[in-house]
Amino acid sequence: MADVKCLVCGVVFDDSLGKCPVCGVGLENTEPVQAAPKTEAAVSSNKRFLILGGGIAAVSAAEAIRAQDSGCSITILSGEGRLPFKRTLLTKCIAEGLPEDAEIYPADWYKEKKITVETDKLAMELDPVAHRVRCADGSIYYYDKLIYALGAYPFVPEMDGVGLEQVQVIRLADDVVKIRELLAKGGRALVVGDGVLGLEAAWSIRKYGCPVTVLGSGKGVMGKQLDAGGSEVLEAIMAKKGLDLKKNARSEAVLYEGDRVTGIRLKDGEEVPGDLVILSTGVRPNTFLAVQAGLEVNKSIVVNDKMETSAPDIYACGDCAEWRGINYSLWSEATEQGRVAGTNAAGGDAAYGGVEGAVIYHGMDIGLFSAGDKGGKEGVEYDVVEKQKDLDAGVYEKYYFRDGRFCGVILIGDTSAMGRLTKQLAEGAPKEEVL
Ligand SMILES: Cc1cc2nc3c(=O)[nH]c(=O)nc-3n(C[C@H](O)[C@H](O)[C@H](O)COP(=O)(O)OP(=O)(O)OC[C@H]3O[C@@H](n4cnc5c(N)ncnc54)[C@H](O)[C@@H]3O)c2cc1C
C-alpha cells in the first residue's frame, strides 16, 4: 500500500484502491507520492475556525488549518445530514448504489484531527461584522476566521411538472436512493442534458436495466468537451450501447397524468414518452449567505489568489467560488482551493494557480478524455492534428497546438496516454514530443 497521485485530476489516494476514487482512471495514470515529512504545526492558537459546508472543499480546508495550527478549534457546519463523501460517485453508481466506503474520511479521522463535524446545521445568516453565523435551528457560532465552502446546487429549469416525484436531480446521496426506488418500478428514463454528468447517469441507469433516452439541446453531445468529430464517435458508441439520443431537443414541459410522469414535451411540439426524468442541466453556486452578508459576488463569490473574499477574515473555496472569473466546479480544484484557503486562514502562505480544465468520462465501457483549449479562442490560429477517427471501433484522437505548443486534446477509446498528456499540457510541450 502506497499513496499515489492521479495525474489526471490531482487526487492523492492509496494504490490498494486500484483506481482513482474521483475520476476513475487506472493506476497507470498515477505517480508515486513521496510521503510528506511530518512537520510540526507552525502554531498552536486558541482561535476559532468555522467552516460552512460539508463537501471536499470544507474537508480540505479543515485539514490544511490543522496542519498549520495544532491548538485551534475547527468546526464544520454541514446541512447534508452525513459525513462529507465523494460526490463524484453519485452519477456513476446508480446501478449498484453508493458504496459503503463513500466517505472522504471515516469518523475516526475527524476525532484524531480534533475537527468537529456538525452534520445537521444549516447556516442561515452570516454577519461579517459580528463574526457570527446563525443556523436554521437557532444555534449561533462565532468565528475568528471563516471558510465559506457551500458548494453548488442543481439548476432546475422553469417548466411545468418539475415538482413531481418522478423528476429528479443528482447532487445528494439521497437523490441516488430515490432514483433507484423509482427505477425499481420500471419504465423508461429520460435524461435531460447531454453533458458529462448526464451521460454518466444515463449509462448507469442503462446498466441498472432500464431503457434510457438522452435529450440534448445541442447539435452533438458533450458540447463543452467534444468537437463535431468527437461527438460523432461518441454518438455511434451510445447507439451501440443501447442509449437513445435526441439532439436539438429543447425541453418545454414535463408531461403527466395525475401525479404520474408520462414524458417530456419539446419546444418543437414533439412528445417524448418516459416515466422518470433526470435533470442534468448544470449547477448554480450557493452564494445566498454571501450576498446577504454583502460580500463581492459575480456569478460566484469573488476570491483572490489566497482565496480571500472581499470581507475580512472570510475565505471562500470550491464550487461556490470564482477565481479570476473562473468557477471550475471540479473536485480537484475544490480540493486545492480548500487547501489554499485553510492554509492562509491559519496564518500560512499559499497561492492558488488554476488549471486547464480536464474532463474524464467513464461509461459505456470506453474511456474519454478532453483537456485544455480545443480551438475555442477567437482570433487564435490552431494547428490541429486528427490522428484517428473510427466510428466502428469507437476511436478518436485529436491534438491542438498554439504557436507550436501543445494546448488541447480529445481522446476517445484508448485513454492510456492521458497521464503523460496532462503533464505535457501543463508544460506546453512542443508538437514533436506530443505526437
Ligand atoms: C453527480 C456528480 C458527479 C461529479 N463528478 C465529477 C467528476 O467525475 N470529476 C470532477 O472533477 N468533479 C465532479 N463533480 C463535481 C465535484 O463533485 C464538485 O466540484 C465538488 O464536489 C465541489 O465540492 P465543494 O466542497 O465545493 O461543494 P459541495 O460538494 O457542493 O459541498 C457543499 C456542501 O455545503 C453544504 N451546504 C449547502 N448549503 C448549506 C448551508 N446553508 N449550511 C450548511 N451546509 C450547507 C452541502 O450540503 C454540501 O455538503 C461531480 C458533481 C456531481 C454532483
PDBQT file of the ligand as one rigid body, heavy atoms in Angstrom, charges set to zero:
ROOT
HETATM    1  C1  LIG A 501     -23.084  13.720  -9.554  1.00  0.00    +0.000 C 
HETATM    2  C2  LIG A 501     -21.801  14.483  -9.649  1.00  0.00    +0.000 A 
HETATM    3  C3  LIG A 501     -20.691  13.899 -10.267  1.00  0.00    +0.000 A 
HETATM    4  C4  LIG A 501     -19.496  14.612 -10.360  1.00  0.00    +0.000 A 
HETATM    5  N1  LIG A 501     -18.421  14.026 -10.965  1.00  0.00    +0.000 NA
HETATM    6  C5  LIG A 501     -17.258  14.696 -11.042  1.00  0.00    +0.000 A 
HETATM    7  C6  LIG A 501     -16.100  14.096 -11.615  1.00  0.00    +0.000 A 
HETATM    8  O1  LIG A 501     -16.137  12.956 -12.120  1.00  0.00    +0.000 OA
HETATM    9  N2  LIG A 501     -14.936  14.807 -11.604  1.00  0.00    +0.000 N 
HETATM   10  C7  LIG A 501     -14.863  16.069 -11.060  1.00  0.00    +0.000 A 
HETATM   11  O2  LIG A 501     -13.791  16.686 -11.073  1.00  0.00    +0.000 OA
HETATM   12  N3  LIG A 501     -15.943  16.656 -10.499  1.00  0.00    +0.000 NA
HETATM   13  C8  LIG A 501     -17.136  16.009 -10.480  1.00  0.00    +0.000 A 
HETATM   14  N4  LIG A 501     -18.215  16.610  -9.902  1.00  0.00    +0.000 N 
HETATM   15  C9  LIG A 501     -18.074  17.967  -9.300  1.00  0.00    +0.000 C 
HETATM   16  C10 LIG A 501     -17.494  17.840  -7.874  1.00  0.00    +0.000 C 
HETATM   17  O3  LIG A 501     -18.215  16.869  -7.169  1.00  0.00    +0.000 OA
HETATM   18  C11 LIG A 501     -17.581  19.208  -7.197  1.00  0.00    +0.000 C 
HETATM   19  O4  LIG A 501     -16.732  20.096  -7.914  1.00  0.00    +0.000 OA
HETATM   20  C12 LIG A 501     -17.155  19.148  -5.727  1.00  0.00    +0.000 C 
HETATM   21  O5  LIG A 501     -17.928  18.226  -5.009  1.00  0.00    +0.000 OA
HETATM   22  C13 LIG A 501     -17.282  20.538  -5.108  1.00  0.00    +0.000 C 
HETATM   23  O6  LIG A 501     -17.002  20.461  -3.744  1.00  0.00    +0.000 OA
HETATM   24  P1  LIG A 501     -17.460  21.626  -2.751  1.00  0.00    +0.000 P 
HETATM   25  O7  LIG A 501     -16.989  21.221  -1.402  1.00  0.00    +0.000 OA
HETATM   26  O8  LIG A 501     -17.050  22.948  -3.281  1.00  0.00    +0.000 OA
HETATM   27  O9  LIG A 501     -19.049  21.651  -2.808  1.00  0.00    +0.000 OA
HETATM   28  P2  LIG A 501     -20.144  20.552  -2.478  1.00  0.00    +0.000 P 
HETATM   29  O10 LIG A 501     -19.652  19.196  -2.716  1.00  0.00    +0.000 OA
HETATM   30  O11 LIG A 501     -21.375  21.004  -3.193  1.00  0.00    +0.000 OA
HETATM   31  O12 LIG A 501     -20.369  20.722  -0.911  1.00  0.00    +0.000 OA
HETATM   32  C14 LIG A 501     -21.080  21.803  -0.371  1.00  0.00    +0.000 C 
HETATM   33  C15 LIG A 501     -21.609  21.396   0.973  1.00  0.00    +0.000 C 
HETATM   34  O13 LIG A 501     -22.267  22.506   1.593  1.00  0.00    +0.000 OA
HETATM   35  C16 LIG A 501     -23.473  22.043   2.177  1.00  0.00    +0.000 C 
HETATM   36  N5  LIG A 501     -24.378  23.197   2.312  1.00  0.00    +0.000 N 
HETATM   37  C17 LIG A 501     -25.002  23.891   1.338  1.00  0.00    +0.000 A 
HETATM   38  N6  LIG A 501     -25.704  24.907   1.882  1.00  0.00    +0.000 NA
HETATM   39  C18 LIG A 501     -25.512  24.838   3.225  1.00  0.00    +0.000 A 
HETATM   40  C19 LIG A 501     -25.915  25.638   4.315  1.00  0.00    +0.000 A 
HETATM   41  N7  LIG A 501     -26.705  26.707   4.177  1.00  0.00    +0.000 N 
HETATM   42  N8  LIG A 501     -25.493  25.291   5.557  1.00  0.00    +0.000 NA
HETATM   43  C20 LIG A 501     -24.698  24.224   5.748  1.00  0.00    +0.000 A 
HETATM   44  N9  LIG A 501     -24.266  23.434   4.735  1.00  0.00    +0.000 NA
HETATM   45  C21 LIG A 501     -24.666  23.741   3.500  1.00  0.00    +0.000 A 
HETATM   46  C22 LIG A 501     -23.950  20.989   1.195  1.00  0.00    +0.000 C 
HETATM   47  O14 LIG A 501     -24.914  20.174   1.784  1.00  0.00    +0.000 OA
HETATM   48  C23 LIG A 501     -22.630  20.272   0.934  1.00  0.00    +0.000 C 
HETATM   49  O15 LIG A 501     -22.343  19.388   1.970  1.00  0.00    +0.000 OA
HETATM   50  C24 LIG A 501     -19.416  15.924  -9.817  1.00  0.00    +0.000 A 
HETATM   51  C25 LIG A 501     -20.544  16.513  -9.205  1.00  0.00    +0.000 A 
HETATM   52  C26 LIG A 501     -21.716  15.804  -9.117  1.00  0.00    +0.000 A 
HETATM   53  C27 LIG A 501     -22.931  16.439  -8.466  1.00  0.00    +0.000 C 
ENDROOT
TORSDOF 0
